[in-house]
Amino acid sequence: MIKPMLALSLAAISGLALADGVGFALVGHPSWQEAQSVMQNGRAIWMLELENDSFLLNKDDKFYTAGDHLQKTYVSQTDLLSVEYGWRVGQDLYTASDVKLLPSQLSPNDHPYAGWLYGGVFNNNVDVTGKSWRWGVDVGCFGQCAGGARSQAQLHRFINQPLPQGWSTQYHNELGVVLSGEASPGRLLPFSGVDITPKVHARFGNIFTDFGAEVEVRFGRLNAMPYQSANYGFIRADVKEVGYNATIEGAYFSDDTHKVHAKKQGGEVEVGYLWQGSEYAFSASIFRRANEMKEMSNATGNQNIVRLQFIYPM
């Protein structure tokens, strides 16, 4: 089911045809000519995203423990349409429930240690009604080659936290490829200063394969298009069906000995705030992710994570 739904999400890009002075034309799939035009004539924007459970200052370091993501986007906008092309790099780290435990002390049902280091490209299209289409592809390294042990040790030395002890048990190296797609039919406007946007999204690859749906509610001084001035709070709820999660189940093409099982249903709830000026933007939120492992109780497996985003122009 998941693979056809991903194709459907990517195919949603075909719903719009619009042209302007720099030659945008979305007529079924992105084009190299359009990408070149946006990169040459559009606005360049950097985004740094940091996700970490340690930002809660409770020294609760477990499961999805850190995600560091850097993205460069080229954006061209009219009054009706925003078109983006860009690239991104990221490193995501996953650990056991207590990083102080030695390998011999780890339970066979604890969350495995895993790292995912990747880079990718993406295209995002949003019109003034909130209708949106997004696709992306990421290629990277899963396992020791992701550098998770060194990254987490350096961070823990910097913030004076106990050094992680279990990275020698992490999963084997594997080349990873993940395709992703996302689509929204547009936003609802029930009240002044409030909007509601539903979305469907999917990923397919040997690191992550899943399909899900989410709803985001924004309230405050809203913007109709990305990167326009805004000042608002938001609540987002997401549910998903999981086909494969290598950070729990191990590299898809390797025979890893420490294998546990990913739950087939998952989700998260996020609450946050965003300020967008004429050039710079900042967002802070906290999201609660549901337990992702069959072998772990929901009370133990649930997790709170802080997400910070900084957006600034070139």
C-alpha angles and dihedrals in degrees: 000000000000097000095054091046091053090052089050092051092050091045090057087080087077093073099089137059118180134145134198141165096298094047107256112176120165103185106152105317139017117272132216089230092056092047091052091049093051093047092048099042105022133087118271116225132180123209125191116192124189122187119182138148089211089070086077087071092226095107088237099151114172150117109357092018105163142007123182115186132177121188135180116200132187110207133190120180140184125183088272108032142036119199123188135184122179153137133242142190127199147169122206122189130199127187143172123277091270119028091198092069116105118231090257090055097052117111115234086233095053122108110276123240111252140161131199119193115181150153130205152158131241145181123211127188125185128173129202093265091058094255106147142179126191135175133175144169126208128191123188153122126287120198133021091345088066089073095229097145094055095042095051094043092052092048093049092050089051095050094036098243129142114281116250112253105189107064092107087072095057123127124275124271119274136165109243133205123184126181117198138189137179134182138178128191090215140275131296119223108204096160139008109280093015131093136171123209124188121198141179121210139178142184128197126188146088093284101043131010117171145127126213151157131224141184124208124195118196125191130183132038100353133196123220094209134034117272094018116128112281143153116193150130123236143195121201129187122190133183126183145181112227123216099170137352114185093190087069105024099037135244109331097229097036132082100233115183098210099066126158128168132259118227112248093226126049144149148158143220122220131194121187154133133244131195118189121184128184090283113356129057138185132191131184126183144153122220130193113215120202122236110284100191129082092207094056129073117246091239090058098036100051113102140193118214133179120224122198124184128189120189123189136160127247 
